[in-house]
Amino acid sequence: MAESFDGDWLDLREPHDAAARSIGLALHLAAALPARPRLLDLGAGTGSLLRWLGHFIERPQAWTLVDADAALLERAFETIAERAGAVGWTATWPARRTLLVHAPTGAWRIEGLVADLAEAPDNLPLGRVDAVVNTALCDLVSRDWIERMAAACAARRLPFYAALNVTGREHFAPPHRADALVMRGFRRDQRRDKGFGGIALGPAAPAAIAEAFAARGFTVLRGPSDWLVDRRDSAFAAAIADGHGAAALAWERRQASAIEDWIAARRAQAARGRLSVRIGHLDLLALPPPE
């Protein structure tokens, strides 16, 4: 089973994802889609990409949210309906597993699919969609997974949009003497097998996506999408530090004491409003060649 994530972590990062994603690439994708586009969201989690990207499409649209975790998909539907109600939109259930959000620019039809993405694209309904989209997925997958996905998208002439791929540029401020050690362990963890059929791409994901799709004639567009976490967002800064520290501990056991000191120092800085973080990301949009 491919690696999955906790819903509370996904909720915590959602506003930062929304602030970071490239608006330019979202508009490019929206312009390339048909009048009533159907989107397949891989690793959809709690539905944060739909809640962000749907506004740029600005017309009736259909989404299939794909995740291996049925509980996350259930949470996604609940959250989408709640957020719609909060802004005065109506949400209805025309079928047991179909949510209809009545947005001012046209209805959003939303369905869910529980599927292990390690088996993608063979277990995906690519013949019934107009684009494949995802957030923070492709740095978890293997190079072979990307090649298979690129081949499947090329066969059906589907745009492929991948947001928030890590680039390997992380910066914590103020500096700490164990920063290099923690980053070394964290980088090793990024490249472990995460259930997608081989070593995870980690920071190599943007280049792997670009190479695989360009080799099949796609035009590949890029947009920076770094997380910029200032000192006021202590909860998210602390969560990022905890994640980096825990990953580093798994690989640098001989230096456990130094890493634990780093985690404690970063937590204390966050609690005092003194920790800021920048995490490098890159969005990519691969558009098929004209017919």
N, C-alpha and C positions, 0 to 999 in steps of 0.2 A: 504494500500500500504506500502511495506517495505521501510525503510529509504534509501535514496540515497545521493550522494555526488556531490559537485560542480566540474566541469571539471578542473578549474584552480587549485584547491587544489590537484586534482589527478596528474596534470602535475608537480606541485611543489614537491610532495613527490616521484615521479617516480625514480629519481636517487638515493634517499636514500633507497627506497624499493629494488632497484637492488643491491645496495652495501650490504644490510643487509641479503637478502635471503640466505639460506644454499645451497651452490653449491653441497655439498655431497648428499643432498636429491634430488636435481634436477637430478644428475647423476644416482642415484638409480631408480628414476622414469623413466628416459629415457631408462635404461637397461631393465626395466620390460615391456615396451611397444612393440607392434608388429612392423613389418617392415614399415608399413604406418599408423601410429597411428592417431586416431580421438579423439580430446580432447574437452571436454565441460567445458567452463570457466564461472563460476557462478559469477555474479556481476562484469562483465568484465570491466565496466567503459570505459576508453579510450584505453584499450588494452595493458596496460603496462606489464602484466604477459606474454602475447604472445611474446612481443618484447624481453623479457628476457629469458623465458624458451625455446623458439623455437631454440635458438642457441645451447642448450645442447642436444636437440633431434637429431640434425644433420642428418636429412633425410627427405624425403617427409612427409608431415603431413597435417592434416585437423583440423581446429578449428571452433567451434561454440561459438560465444561470446554471452552470455546471460546477459541482463540487463533490468530493468523496464523502463529505460529512453532512449527513441529512439534517442534523441539528443546526448546523450553520445555515443551511438553506431555509429551514423553518424560521430561524431568526431573521434572515434576510427579508422574507416576505412580511414578517411582523414590522420590521423597521421601515421598510418602504411604505407600507400602509400608514404607519404612524407619522412619518415625515410628510407624506402627502396631506394628511389631515391637518398637520400643523401649519401648512401654508394655504389652507382652504381648498385643497383639491379633494375630489371624491375618489374613494377606492372601493371597488366592488369585486365580487367573486362570481363570475359567470359560470365557472366550473370549479370542482373541488380543488384542483391543483393549478388553477389559473387566476392570477390577480390582474385586474384592469385598473390602471391609474388614469383618471380623466384629467389630463393636463390641459392648459389653455390652448396649446398648439396642436393638440391631437392626443388620442389615447395611447398609453403605453401598456402593451399586453406582455405579461411576465409569466413564464413557466420555469419549473426547476427540473434538473436532471441529476440524479445521483450517479456518479461514475468515477472510477479510478483513472485519473489522468495519466498514470503510467502506461496505460494501454492505448492512449490517444496516438493517432487520430482514428484508429479502427473502430472505436466505440462511440464516435461522435456523429451527429446528424448533419454532416457538412453539406449534404445535398439539399438541405432545406433552409440554408442561411445565406446572408449576403456579406458577412464579415466575421472574422474571428478576433476577439479582443481579450485582453488580460491585463492584470496589474500585479507586479512583484512576483511573477511566476517564473520567468525564463532564466533567472540566475539559479534556480533550483534544479533545472532539468539538465539532461545530458546533451552533448553535441548530436548524437544520433537522434534524439527526440526532436530537436530543432530541424534536422534534415528531413525526417519523416513528415513533420508538420508543413514544412516548406513545400515538399513534393505534393502533399494533399491539397494545399491551398492553390498551388499552381495548376493542378489538374482541374480545379473548379473555378479558377480565376477569382479567388477570394482575397480581399485585403486582409492584412494581418497587422494588428495594432498591439504593441507591447509597451506598457507604461512602467516606469519606475524600476528599471534594471540597474543593479548596483554597478558602479564603475571602479570601486576599490579606493576611492578618495574619501577618507574619514578624518575629521578634525575635531578634537575636544579642546575646549579652552576653559580655564587656564591649562597650560601644559603640565604633564606629570612625568616623572622619571621612568615610569613603567609603560608609557604609551606604546612604544615600539614593541615591547613584549606582548602586550594585549593584542595589538593589531596583527602580529605574527600568528598568534594562536587563533584569532578570529578568522584570518584569511585561510588558514588550514581547514577550519570548520566549514567555510563557505564551499570548499571544493570536495567535501565528502559526498558519498553516494546518498542522495536524499529520496531514493525510491523511484527514480525515473529512468532506470536502465543504464546506469553508469555514473561516472564522476560528474558532480554538478559543475555547471559552467562558472558560477560565481561572477566575478568581474569580467570574465571573458564573454559573457552573454551578448552584449551589444555587438561585438565584432562577429560572433558566430551567427547571430540573426541576420546581420547585414550581408555576410558572405553567402549564406544559404539561399536567401531570397534574391539577391542580385544575380547569382549564378543561374537563376531560373527566369531572368528577364524583368524582375520587379524593380521599380524605382523605390529606393529606401530613403526616407526622410528621418531626420534626427532632431530632437529638441531636449535641451538640458532640463532636468527636473529634480534638482537637489533639495533634500530636506534642509531647511534653515531653522533650527530650533534655538530660540533666544533664551536668555536667562529667566524670563518670566514664566516659561512653560516647564516648571520644575518636574512635573509628573512624567512628561514624555522624555525629557532629558535623562531622568533617572532610569526610566525603562530601557532606553537605548543603551545606557552604560551597563545596566544589569545584563542585558542580552549579550553584549560584547564580552563582558567579563565571564559569564557562564560558558560561552563558546570557547574562550581562550583556556579556561580551566580544564576543559576536556582534552586539550592537546598539549598543554604545557604544565604537566603535573609536577615536574621538578621545581617549577617556579610558582607553585600554588600560593605560597605566602605573599609573594610580591603582587600577584594578581588580586588576591583577596584584599590587600592593602589598597590597591588601585580602586576596587569596587567600593570599599568603605569611604575612601576619599571622594570619589565621584558622587556617591549618595549624599554625603555631607554637603558638598558644594551645591548640589541641586536643591537640597532643603533650604539652604541659605540664599537661593537665587543667584548663584555665582557660576553656574555651569551652562555653557552654550555648546551646541553640537552642529556640525555640518556633515551630512552624509551624501556623497555623490551618487546621482542617478541619471539615467538617460532614457528618454522615451524614443521609440522607433515606430515608424509606420511604413509598411511595405505595400506598395500599390501595384497590382498586376499590369502588364503592358497592355496598351490599347489593342483592340481586336483588329 
